[in-house]
Amino acid sequence: MTLESKKLVQQIRFAGNYSVSSFAKKMGVSKQTIYNWESGETSPDTSLLIKMYIVCGLNPKSLLPQKKLNADKVKLVRSSKAP
């Protein structure tokens, strides 16, 4: 997992205003799993990454490549629907 990917999990969690504990409960995983994702020990699979976006009220379509993708900047886009 790259440094940007490790930061992405934490950015998503922060965007949803979740603590590690509450985010883990919402995601259906342990707190240790969240810590592992955020430290880069392990990575969430694609389905869990999409679920993170939805749980935090973000649009998972923002994961798709854009015409001009800048790998250094990750744009978190709020979904129009609340979870």
For each residue, the residues with C-beta under 8 A, 3 or more apart:
1: 5 6 40 42 43
2: 5 6
3: 6 7 40
4: 7 8 71 72 74
5: 1 2 8 9 40 43
6: 1 2 3 9 10 37 38 39 40
7: 3 4 10 11 74
8: 4 5 11 12 74
9: 5 6 12 13 34 37 38 44 52
10: 6 7 13 14 38
11: 7 8 14 15 74 76
12: 8 9 15 16 52 53 56 58 76
13: 9 10 16 18 20 23 34 38 52 56
14: 10 11 17 18
15: 11 12 56 57 58 76
16: 12 13 23 55 56 57 58
17: 14
18: 13 14 22 23 26 56
19: 22 23
20: 13 23 24 31 34 35 38
21: 24 25 31
22: 18 19 25 26
23: 13 16 18 19 20 26 27 34 55
24: 20 21 27 29 30 31 33 34
25: 21 22 28
26: 18 22 23 55
27: 23 24 33 34 48 51 52 55
28: 25
29: 24 33 34 48
30: 24 33 34
31: 20 21 24 34 35
32: 35 36
33: 24 27 29 30 36 37 42
34: 9 13 20 23 24 27 29 30 31 37 38
35: 20 31 32 38 39 41
36: 32 33 39 41 42
37: 6 9 33 34 40 41 42 43 44
38: 6 9 10 13 20 34 35
39: 6 35 36
40: 1 3 5 6 37 43
41: 35 36 37
42: 1 33 36 37
43: 1 5 37 40
44: 9 37 48 49 52
45: 48 49
46: 49 50
47: 50 51
48: 27 29 44 45 51 52
49: 44 45 46 52 53 63
50: 46 47 53 54 60 63
51: 27 47 48 54 55
52: 9 12 13 27 44 48 49 55 56 58
53: 12 49 50 56 58 59 60 62 63 79
54: 50 51 57 58 60 79 83
55: 16 23 26 27 51 52 83
56: 12 13 15 16 18 52 53 83
57: 15 16 54 78 79 81 82 83
58: 12 15 16 52 53 54 62 76 77 78 79
59: 53 62 77 78 79 80
60: 50 53 54 63 79
61: 64 77
62: 53 58 59 75 76 77
63: 49 50 53 60
64: 61
65: 69
66: 69
67:
68:
69: 65 66
70: 73
71: 4
72: 4
73: 70
74: 4 7 8 11
75: 62
76: 11 12 15 58 62
77: 58 59 61 62
78: 57 58 59
79: 53 54 57 58 59 60 82 83
80: 59
81: 57
82: 57 79
83: 54 55 56 57 79
